[in-house]
Amino acid sequence: MKIPKRIEPLVEEGLIDSVICQLMSGKEAMVYVVRCGSELLCAKVYKETNKQNFRQNVSYTKGRLVRKGRSLHAIQRRSHFGRMAQKEAWQSTEVDTMSHLITVGVPTPKYYNFFEGVLLMELITDSNGDVAPRLNDLTLSPALAWIYHDFLIRQIVRMLCHDVVHGDLSEYNVLIGNQGPVIIDFPQAISAANNYNSQRIFKRDVNNITAYLSRFAPELAYTDYGSEIWSLYQRGKLHLDVNLSGNTEEKTQPVNLNSVLDAINVTLKKEMAWQKYKRERWTSRRLQQY
């Protein structure tokens, strides 16, 4: 196919030989299958600043460092330079997160290069060598849904153990490759430790995966892995081999009814005394008028 204008610089630099086809077009980027020597790779072309729809929400950007004073000031003012700096920060987050996660064993596409707003990465394929489908493209048996769910929960735990929350995890951001699920799309990734919205975002990621796979394995709808995992994380007890049940144990204590009644009586006595004081004061003022 004709080489897209945004990919031309990579062809000129010898990073890409040819463009095979367009794979998909999303809110934030367009994805192409490209040939690099004897290999087929994936080229993610981020859209121009005025056309993209990055989730530049404070929920995601809290805790991210912008070191250059001019960039930080421009981002806050939302100037053209600021939007460019913000875009670069999101793209950098995806590149850095992918590079980090693949070294700790999370199944993500292998990163090759990032040049002129184009991310070159591994093309994930299925057992037949075709482009891998997304999780939402498949119809699963209950047993396979459970297997995928267990695998993805383990990867979510692995990411959290390395201070990463995906930020936009769903059935649309999981490919089913020839060796199992592969997690993609990380521009929204956040630090669990540095972002005060991380608990909410983390639980949403887990719930998205569970809700989708519960369509095929309804029992999953009655689990709450998000709360369980986050509780372990907060207590410093989360590790890669942690046993998970999908349930949260709520510690409850029997109500001391006598204490409750005593507290109610004290409150009632205070209120009655206050009302009596107000009545006497009102009566005294009325008598003084006469």
C-alpha positions in Angstrom: 0.0 0.0 0.0 1.0 3.6 -0.3 3.3 4.7 2.5 1.5 7.0 5.0 3.1 10.4 5.3 3.9 9.9 9.0 5.8 6.7 8.2 7.9 8.3 5.4 10.7 9.5 7.8 11.1 5.9 9.1 11.4 4.6 5.5 14.0 7.3 4.7 16.0 6.3 7.8 15.9 2.6 6.8 13.8 1.6 9.8 10.9 0.4 7.6 11.1 -1.1 4.1 7.4 -1.2 3.2 3.9 -0.9 4.6 1.7 -4.0 4.2 -1.7 -2.9 5.4 -3.5 -0.8 8.0 -4.5 -2.9 11.0 -6.7 -0.5 12.9 -7.6 3.1 13.6 -8.3 4.2 17.1 -8.9 7.5 19.0 -5.2 7.9 19.7 -3.3 6.2 16.9 -3.4 4.3 13.7 -1.7 0.9 13.5 0.0 -0.6 10.5 1.6 -3.9 9.6 5.1 -3.0 8.2 8.0 -5.0 6.8 11.5 -4.5 8.2 13.9 -6.7 6.4 12.6 -10.2 6.8 10.4 -9.4 9.7 6.8 -8.1 9.9 6.4 -5.6 12.7 3.6 -3.3 14.0 3.9 0.5 13.6 1.7 2.5 15.9 1.4 6.1 14.5 0.2 8.5 17.1 -2.3 11.0 15.8 -1.5 14.7 15.5 -2.2 16.8 18.6 -5.3 18.5 17.2 -6.8 15.1 16.1 -6.0 12.8 19.0 -8.2 12.2 22.0 -5.8 11.2 24.7 -7.3 10.8 28.1 -5.4 13.8 29.5 -7.4 13.6 32.6 -5.9 14.7 36.0 -6.7 11.1 37.2 -4.0 9.8 35.0 -1.5 12.6 35.0 -1.2 12.9 38.8 2.2 11.6 39.9 3.9 11.9 36.5 7.0 14.0 36.4 7.5 16.8 33.9 11.0 17.9 34.5 11.3 20.9 32.1 9.9 24.1 33.7 8.8 25.5 30.3 6.9 22.3 29.5 5.2 22.1 32.8 4.1 25.7 32.5 2.9 25.3 29.0 0.9 22.1 29.8 -0.8 24.0 32.6 -1.7 26.9 30.2 -2.8 24.3 27.6 -0.9 26.2 24.9 0.1 24.6 21.6 3.6 23.9 23.0 1.9 22.5 26.1 -0.3 20.1 24.1 2.8 18.9 22.2 4.6 18.4 25.5 1.6 16.5 26.9 1.4 14.3 23.8 5.1 13.5 24.1 4.7 12.7 27.8 1.9 10.2 27.0 3.9 8.6 24.2 6.9 8.3 26.4 4.8 6.7 29.1 3.8 3.9 26.7 7.3 3.3 25.5 8.8 3.3 29.0 6.1 1.1 30.4 6.3 -1.5 27.6 10.1 -1.6 28.0 9.9 -2.1 31.7 7.1 -4.7 31.8 8.6 -7.0 29.2 11.8 -7.2 31.4 9.7 -8.3 34.4 7.8 -11.0 32.5 4.5 -9.3 31.6 3.4 -10.4 28.1 3.5 -7.3 26.0 4.7 -6.6 22.5 8.5 -6.3 22.2 9.6 -2.7 21.7 11.9 -2.1 18.7 12.1 1.7 18.1 10.3 5.0 18.6 10.9 7.7 16.0 9.0 10.8 14.9 5.9 9.8 16.8 5.8 6.2 15.5 6.3 3.3 17.8 7.8 0.1 16.2 6.9 -3.0 18.0 6.4 -6.8 17.7 3.5 -7.9 15.6 1.5 -10.4 17.7 0.3 -13.4 15.7 -1.9 -16.4 16.4 -1.0 -20.1 16.0 -1.6 -19.8 12.3 0.7 -16.8 11.8 -2.1 -14.5 11.3 -2.6 -11.2 13.1 -3.8 -12.1 16.7 -7.4 -11.3 17.5 -8.4 -9.1 20.4 -10.1 -10.8 23.3 -13.4 -9.2 22.5 -13.4 -10.9 19.0 -13.6 -14.4 20.5 -16.3 -16.7 21.8 -15.0 -18.6 24.7 -15.9 -21.8 26.6 -16.5 -21.4 30.3 -13.3 -23.3 31.0 -11.2 -21.1 28.7 -12.7 -18.0 30.1 -11.6 -19.1 33.6 -8.1 -19.8 32.3 -7.7 -16.5 30.6 -9.1 -14.7 33.7 -6.6 -16.4 36.0 -3.8 -15.6 33.6 -4.7 -11.9 33.3 -5.2 -11.5 37.0 -1.7 -12.9 37.5 -0.3 -10.3 35.1 -2.2 -7.6 36.8 -0.7 -8.7 40.1 2.7 -8.7 38.4 2.3 -5.2 37.1 1.1 -3.9 40.5 4.1 -5.6 42.2 6.2 -3.4 39.9 4.2 -0.2 40.6 2.3 -0.2 37.3 -1.5 0.1 36.8 -2.5 -0.2 33.1 -5.2 2.5 33.4 -7.4 1.4 30.5 -7.4 -2.4 30.6 -10.3 -4.2 29.0 -11.1 -6.9 26.4 -10.1 -4.4 23.7 -6.5 -4.2 25.0 -5.8 -7.9 25.2 -4.6 -9.8 22.2 -4.7 -13.6 22.1 -1.4 -14.7 20.6 0.0 -18.1 19.8 1.3 -18.4 23.4 -1.7 -16.8 25.2 -3.0 -13.4 26.1 -0.8 -10.3 25.4 -1.6 -6.9 27.0 -1.3 -3.8 24.8 -1.8 0.0 24.9 -0.1 1.7 27.8 -0.3 5.5 27.3 -2.7 5.7 30.3 -0.4 3.7 32.6 0.1 5.2 36.0 2.2 4.6 39.1 0.3 2.8 41.9 2.4 4.6 44.6 2.4 8.1 43.2 -1.1 8.6 41.8 -3.9 9.1 44.4 -6.5 7.8 42.0 -4.6 4.5 41.5 -7.0 2.4 43.7 -10.1 3.4 41.8 -8.4 3.0 38.4 -6.8 -0.4 39.4 -10.2 -1.8 40.5 -11.8 -0.6 37.3 -9.2 -2.4 35.2 -9.8 -5.7 37.1 -13.6 -5.3 37.0 -13.5 -4.6 33.2 -11.7 -7.9 32.6 -13.9 -9.8 35.1 -17.1 -8.4 33.7 -16.3 -9.4 30.1 -15.1 -12.9 30.9 -18.1 -13.4 33.2 -20.3 -13.4 30.0 -18.8 -16.9 29.3 -18.2 -18.0 32.9 -21.0 -16.4 35.0 -19.5 -17.5 38.3 -16.8 -14.8 37.8 -19.5 -12.1 38.3 -19.5 -13.0 42.0 -15.8 -12.4 42.6 -14.0 -9.3 43.7 -10.4 -9.8 42.8 -9.8 -6.0 42.6 -10.6 -5.4 46.3 -8.7 -8.5 47.4 -5.5 -7.6 45.5 -5.5 -4.0 46.5 -6.0 -4.9 50.1 -3.0 -7.2 50.0 -1.0 -4.4 48.2 -1.9 -1.8 50.8 -0.8 -4.2 53.6 2.4 -5.1 52.0 1.4 -8.7 51.5 1.2 -8.8 47.7 3.7 -11.0 45.8 3.8 -12.9 42.6 2.7 -16.2 44.0 0.1 -14.9 46.4 -3.0 -17.1 46.8 -6.2 -15.4 45.6 -9.7 -16.4 46.3 -11.6 -13.6 44.5 -13.3 -12.7 47.8 -12.7 -10.1 50.4 -12.9 -11.0 54.1 -14.7 -8.3 56.0 -13.8 -8.2 59.6 -16.9 -7.6 61.5 -17.5 -7.4 65.3 -20.8 -8.0 67.1 -22.6 -4.8 67.9 -22.6 -3.9 71.6 -26.2 -3.0 72.0 -25.9 -1.6 75.5 -23.1 0.8 74.3 -25.3 2.0 71.5 -28.3 2.6 73.8 -26.1 4.4 76.3 -24.8 6.7 73.5 -28.4 7.4 72.3 -29.5 8.2 75.9 -26.6 10.6 76.4 -27.4 12.4 73.1 -31.1 12.6 74.0 -30.3 14.1 77.5 -28.1 16.7 75.9 -30.8 17.6 73.4 -33.5 17.8 76.0 -31.3 20.1 78.2 -30.6 22.4 75.2 -34.3 22.6 74.3 -35.1 23.4 78.0 -32.5 26.1 78.1 -33.9 27.7 74.9 -37.4 27.7 76.2 -36.4 29.3 79.5 -34.4 31.9 77.7 -37.3 32.7 75.4 -39.7 33.0 78.3 -37.3 35.3 80.2 -37.0 37.6 77.3 -40.8 37.8 76.8 -41.3 38.7 80.5 -38.7 41.5 80.3 -40.7 43.0 77.4 -43.7 43.5 79.7 
